[in-house]
Amino acid sequence: MLRNARFLSVSSPPPATQAGLEASWRRCRDDYSLDPATPALPDVLSGAELRQCCQKMGRILHFAGPEMERVLAAVEPAGYSVLLSDAGGVVVAHKTGANMQRGCRRWQLWPGAVWHERGAGTNGIGTCLAEHRGVRVHRNQHWRSRLHGLTCIAMPLYDAAGRLAGAINASTFHSTHDDANGMLIATCLLHAARQIEHACFMDKYRNHAIMILGAAEGTSVPMLALDQERRVVGATHAARQHMGIAPAQDVDLCLLDNMGTTAAPLRDAQIMAIDTALASARGKVAVAARMLGISRSTLHRKIRSLTGAPTPRRA
């Protein structure tokens, strides 16, 4: 017990404090009862088990491939490899340079490795999935001392139904101290996560009108899918958060229904839909109303109630 005293102290250890990883270290200590001195690396699934995990990822794997290649082109010069995990922390895809393959196998940065936080302790993939946020875990910030040779950066990834689908990760076993470089890699991963979600959403709702509710603030892009009647039938993770819709919950609501003042994000979507229709109709309210599937008088009322602006003159 004495050998682990610095890990099991009541206060958070300095490496975790510096990285904002205190909650993860507490989970490792209190919830998982993980011994930081355990020498074993993460478990590795059998080939059959890995194939099952890949099948469950579905189209995400298809769209992730090109993005992982783009990330690798940016991070390989710094000695990083790129991994994609499922929501359980299982690595399902891997991109690396030929000169790093042996090291990646040795460190279990390879398909089939299970980087769930409950088993592997604080690490890029596992902690990212546990906290649904981007994380960077540098060397001795890992809970397990066996992993102190790694630096890992990860971003969560969401599917077309708003569910946490996994994480995209860049890891290196080379010594690195460049925080600016880490920020650039995190930015690359953030962009890749958004692009994968965007591609999955566009693929699932390829015959629908797509609306973006402003700029993305996290890894998820706030997007809505609308059918021909302008009913919202799909929403990304960010859009669901704004509208209070649970991940994977069926979405079927009229975009132009009367909403209370608390539904600001959906009001923004309504305004965007009206602006888009008016722009396409060159300001003609009657034409825009037909495009939106409502009457001209209803559109007049909507414009006044939503924006307080006067109705366009050309009706």
C-alpha positions as CSV (number, residue, x, y, z in Angstrom):
1,M,0.0,0.0,0.0
2,L,2.8,2.4,0.7
3,R,4.2,2.2,-2.8
4,N,0.8,3.7,-4.1
5,A,0.6,6.4,-1.4
6,R,1.1,9.3,-3.8
7,F,-1.8,8.0,-6.0
8,L,-4.2,7.2,-3.2
9,S,-3.9,10.5,-1.3
10,V,-7.1,12.3,-0.5
11,S,-6.1,15.3,-2.6
12,S,-5.8,15.1,-6.4
13,P,-2.3,14.5,-7.6
14,P,-0.5,17.3,-9.4
15,P,-0.4,15.6,-12.9
16,A,-4.2,15.2,-12.9
17,T,-4.8,18.7,-11.5
18,Q,-2.7,20.3,-14.2
19,A,-4.7,18.6,-17.0
20,G,-8.2,18.9,-15.5
21,L,-8.3,15.1,-15.0
22,E,-9.0,15.1,-11.2
23,A,-12.5,13.5,-11.8
24,S,-11.0,10.7,-13.8
25,W,-8.3,9.9,-11.2
26,R,-11.0,9.9,-8.5
27,R,-13.0,7.4,-10.5
28,C,-9.9,5.2,-10.9
29,R,-9.2,5.3,-7.2
30,D,-12.7,5.2,-5.7
31,D,-15.0,3.7,-8.3
32,Y,-12.8,1.2,-10.2
33,S,-10.2,0.5,-7.4
34,L,-7.5,0.3,-10.0
35,D,-3.9,-0.3,-8.8
36,P,-1.8,2.3,-10.7
37,A,1.2,0.0,-10.5
38,T,-0.4,-2.9,-12.4
39,P,2.0,-3.7,-15.2
40,A,-0.5,-5.1,-17.7
41,L,-1.5,-3.2,-20.8
42,P,-5.2,-3.0,-21.9
43,D,-7.0,-6.2,-22.9
44,V,-7.2,-7.1,-26.6
45,L,-10.4,-8.7,-28.1
46,S,-10.3,-11.7,-30.3
47,G,-10.8,-11.4,-34.0
48,A,-14.4,-12.4,-33.9
49,E,-15.2,-10.0,-31.1
50,L,-13.5,-7.2,-33.0
51,R,-15.5,-7.9,-36.1
52,Q,-18.7,-7.6,-34.1
53,C,-17.6,-4.2,-32.8
54,C,-16.8,-3.1,-36.3
55,Q,-20.2,-4.2,-37.6
56,K,-22.0,-2.3,-34.9
57,M,-20.1,0.9,-36.0
58,G,-21.9,0.6,-39.3
59,R,-21.4,3.6,-41.7
60,I,-19.3,5.5,-39.3
61,L,-16.3,3.3,-40.2
62,H,-16.8,4.1,-43.9
63,F,-16.9,7.9,-43.3
64,A,-14.1,7.8,-40.7
65,G,-11.5,6.3,-43.0
66,P,-10.8,9.4,-45.1
67,E,-10.9,11.7,-42.1
68,M,-8.4,9.5,-40.3
69,E,-6.1,9.7,-43.3
70,R,-6.3,13.5,-43.3
71,V,-5.5,13.6,-39.6
72,L,-2.6,11.2,-40.0
73,A,-1.1,13.4,-42.7
74,A,-1.1,16.2,-40.2
75,V,0.1,14.4,-37.1
76,E,2.5,11.7,-38.4
77,P,5.5,14.1,-38.7
78,A,5.1,14.7,-34.9
79,G,5.2,10.9,-34.3
80,Y,1.5,10.3,-33.7
81,S,-0.8,7.5,-34.9
82,V,-4.6,7.8,-35.3
83,L,-7.1,5.5,-33.7
84,L,-10.9,5.2,-33.8
85,S,-12.8,3.5,-31.0
86,D,-16.4,2.5,-30.4
87,A,-18.4,3.7,-27.4
88,G,-17.0,0.9,-25.3
89,G,-13.4,2.1,-25.9
90,V,-12.5,-0.7,-28.3
91,V,-10.2,0.4,-31.1
92,V,-11.9,-0.5,-34.4
93,A,-9.6,1.3,-36.8
94,H,-6.0,2.4,-36.9
95,K,-3.8,4.6,-39.1
96,T,-0.1,4.9,-38.7
97,G,3.2,5.2,-40.5
98,A,5.1,2.1,-41.4
99,N,8.0,3.0,-39.1
100,M,5.6,3.2,-36.1
101,Q,3.7,-0.1,-36.5
102,R,5.9,-2.2,-34.2
103,G,5.7,0.4,-31.5
104,C,2.0,0.7,-31.8
105,R,1.6,-3.0,-31.4
106,R,3.8,-3.0,-28.4
107,W,1.7,-0.2,-26.7
108,Q,-1.6,-1.8,-27.8
109,L,-2.4,1.2,-30.0
110,W,-4.0,-1.3,-32.3
111,P,-7.4,-2.6,-33.4
112,G,-9.0,-4.8,-30.7
113,A,-7.4,-3.0,-27.8
114,V,-9.9,-2.0,-25.1
115,W,-9.1,1.4,-23.7
116,H,-12.2,1.8,-21.5
117,E,-11.4,3.9,-18.5
118,R,-12.7,1.3,-16.1
119,G,-10.0,-1.1,-17.1
120,A,-7.2,1.0,-18.5
121,G,-7.5,3.9,-16.1
122,T,-7.2,7.6,-17.1
123,N,-6.3,7.7,-20.8
124,G,-7.3,9.6,-23.9
125,I,-10.0,7.4,-25.4
126,G,-11.4,6.1,-22.1
127,T,-11.6,9.4,-20.3
128,C,-12.9,11.2,-23.4
129,L,-15.8,8.6,-23.5
130,A,-16.4,8.8,-19.8
131,E,-16.7,12.6,-19.8
132,H,-18.1,13.2,-23.3
133,R,-15.4,15.8,-24.0
134,G,-12.1,16.3,-25.7
135,V,-9.1,15.4,-23.5
136,R,-5.3,15.3,-23.6
137,V,-3.5,12.9,-21.3
138,H,0.3,13.4,-21.3
139,R,2.6,10.8,-20.0
140,N,2.4,10.7,-16.1
141,Q,-1.1,12.1,-16.3
142,H,-2.2,8.5,-17.1
143,W,-3.4,6.7,-14.0
144,R,-1.5,3.5,-14.7
145,S,2.3,4.0,-14.4
146,R,2.7,1.4,-17.2
147,L,1.2,4.0,-19.6
148,H,3.5,6.9,-18.6
149,G,5.3,6.7,-21.9
150,L,2.2,7.7,-23.9
151,T,0.6,11.0,-24.9
152,C,-3.0,10.7,-26.1
153,I,-5.4,13.3,-27.4
154,A,-9.0,12.3,-28.1
155,M,-12.4,13.8,-29.2
156,P,-15.8,12.2,-28.8
157,L,-17.7,11.2,-31.9
158,Y,-21.5,11.1,-32.3
159,D,-23.7,9.2,-34.8
160,A,-26.6,10.5,-36.8
161,A,-29.1,9.8,-34.0
162,G,-27.1,11.9,-31.5
163,R,-25.6,8.9,-29.6
164,L,-22.0,8.8,-28.4
165,A,-20.5,6.5,-31.0
166,G,-16.9,6.5,-30.0
167,A,-13.8,8.6,-30.0
168,I,-11.1,9.7,-32.5
169,N,-7.7,9.7,-31.0
170,A,-4.1,10.6,-31.8
171,S,-1.4,8.9,-29.7
172,T,2.3,8.8,-29.5
173,F,4.9,6.9,-27.5
174,H,7.6,9.4,-28.4
175,S,8.6,12.0,-25.9
176,T,6.8,15.3,-26.5
177,H,6.5,18.5,-24.5
178,D,5.0,20.9,-27.2
179,D,1.6,22.2,-25.9
180,A,1.1,24.2,-29.0
181,N,1.6,21.1,-31.1
182,G,-1.0,19.3,-28.9
183,M,-3.5,22.1,-29.5
184,L,-3.1,21.8,-33.3
185,I,-3.6,18.1,-33.1
186,A,-6.7,18.6,-30.9
187,T,-8.0,21.0,-33.6
188,C,-7.4,18.4,-36.3
189,L,-9.3,15.8,-34.3
190,L,-12.2,18.2,-33.6
191,H,-12.6,19.0,-37.3
192,A,-12.5,15.3,-38.1
193,A,-15.1,14.4,-35.5
194,R,-17.4,17.1,-36.9
195,Q,-16.9,15.9,-40.5
196,I,-17.6,12.3,-39.7
197,E,-20.8,13.2,-37.8
198,H,-21.8,15.6,-40.7
199,A,-21.2,12.8,-43.3
200,C,-23.2,10.3,-41.3
201,F,-26.1,12.7,-40.8
202,M,-26.2,13.7,-44.5
203,D,-26.1,10.1,-45.5
204,K,-28.9,9.0,-43.3
205,Y,-31.1,12.0,-44.3
206,R,-29.9,12.3,-47.9
207,N,-33.4,12.9,-49.3
208,H,-34.2,15.6,-46.7
209,A,-33.7,19.3,-46.3
210,I,-30.8,19.9,-43.9
211,M,-30.6,23.0,-41.7
212,I,-27.6,24.1,-39.5
213,L,-28.5,25.9,-36.4
214,G,-25.5,28.3,-36.2
215,A,-21.9,27.5,-35.6
216,A,-20.7,24.3,-33.8
217,E,-19.3,25.0,-30.3
218,G,-18.2,21.4,-29.6
219,T,-17.6,18.2,-31.4
220,S,-21.2,18.0,-32.7
221,V,-22.6,20.2,-35.4
222,P,-26.2,21.4,-34.6
223,M,-28.1,20.1,-37.6
224,L,-31.8,19.3,-38.3
225,A,-33.3,17.1,-41.0
226,L,-36.7,18.2,-42.4
227,D,-39.1,16.2,-44.6
228,Q,-41.2,17.6,-47.4
229,E,-43.8,18.9,-45.0
230,R,-41.0,20.8,-43.1
231,R,-41.4,18.5,-40.1
232,V,-38.2,17.9,-38.2
233,V,-37.4,14.2,-38.4
234,G,-33.8,14.1,-37.4
235,A,-31.3,16.0,-35.2
236,T,-27.7,15.7,-34.3
237,H,-26.4,15.5,-30.8
238,A,-25.9,19.3,-30.5
239,A,-29.3,20.1,-31.9
240,R,-30.9,17.6,-29.5
241,Q,-29.1,19.1,-26.6
242,H,-30.5,22.6,-27.5
243,M,-34.0,21.3,-27.9
244,G,-34.1,18.9,-24.9
245,I,-34.4,15.8,-27.1
246,A,-32.7,12.6,-25.8
247,P,-30.2,10.8,-28.0
248,A,-31.8,8.2,-30.3
249,Q,-35.3,9.5,-29.3
250,D,-37.6,9.7,-32.4
251,V,-38.0,13.2,-33.7
252,D,-41.2,14.3,-35.3
253,L,-42.3,17.8,-34.8
254,C,-43.5,20.6,-37.0
255,L,-40.8,23.2,-37.5
256,L,-43.4,26.0,-37.7
257,D,-45.6,25.0,-34.7
258,N,-46.2,27.7,-32.2
259,M,-43.4,27.4,-29.5
260,G,-43.0,28.9,-26.1
261,T,-40.4,31.5,-25.4
262,T,-38.2,28.9,-23.7
263,A,-37.6,27.0,-27.0
264,A,-35.1,29.5,-28.3
265,P,-33.1,27.0,-30.4
266,L,-36.2,25.8,-32.3
267,R,-37.3,29.5,-32.7
268,D,-33.9,30.1,-34.4
269,A,-34.6,27.1,-36.7
270,Q,-38.0,28.6,-37.5
271,I,-36.5,31.9,-38.3
272,M,-33.8,30.3,-40.5
273,A,-36.4,28.2,-42.4
274,I,-38.5,31.4,-43.1
275,D,-35.4,33.4,-44.1
276,T,-34.3,30.6,-46.5
277,A,-37.8,30.3,-48.0
278,L,-38.0,34.1,-48.5
279,A,-34.6,34.2,-50.0
280,S,-35.5,31.4,-52.4
281,A,-38.8,33.2,-53.3
282,R,-37.0,36.5,-53.7
283,G,-39.0,38.1,-50.9
284,K,-42.4,37.0,-52.2
285,V,-44.4,35.9,-49.1
286,A,-47.0,33.9,-51.1
287,V,-44.3,31.9,-52.8
288,A,-42.4,31.4,-49.6
289,A,-45.5,30.3,-47.8
290,R,-46.2,27.6,-50.4
291,M,-42.6,26.4,-50.1
292,L,-43.1,26.1,-46.3
293,G,-46.5,24.4,-46.6
294,I,-48.4,27.1,-44.8
295,S,-50.8,29.9,-45.7
296,R,-49.7,33.4,-46.5
297,S,-51.5,34.8,-43.4
298,T,-49.8,32.2,-41.2
299,L,-46.4,33.2,-42.6
300,H,-47.2,36.9,-41.9
301,R,-48.0,36.0,-38.3
302,K,-44.9,33.9,-37.9
303,I,-42.7,36.6,-39.1
304,R,-44.2,39.1,-36.7
305,S,-44.2,36.7,-33.7
306,L,-40.7,35.3,-34.2
307,T,-38.8,38.4,-35.2
308,G,-41.0,41.4,-34.5
309,A,-40.1,42.6,-37.9
310,P,-42.6,44.0,-40.4
311,T,-43.8,41.6,-43.1
312,P,-41.9,42.0,-46.5
313,R,-43.9,44.3,-48.8
314,R,-43.9,42.0,-51.8
315,A,-46.7,39.5,-51.0
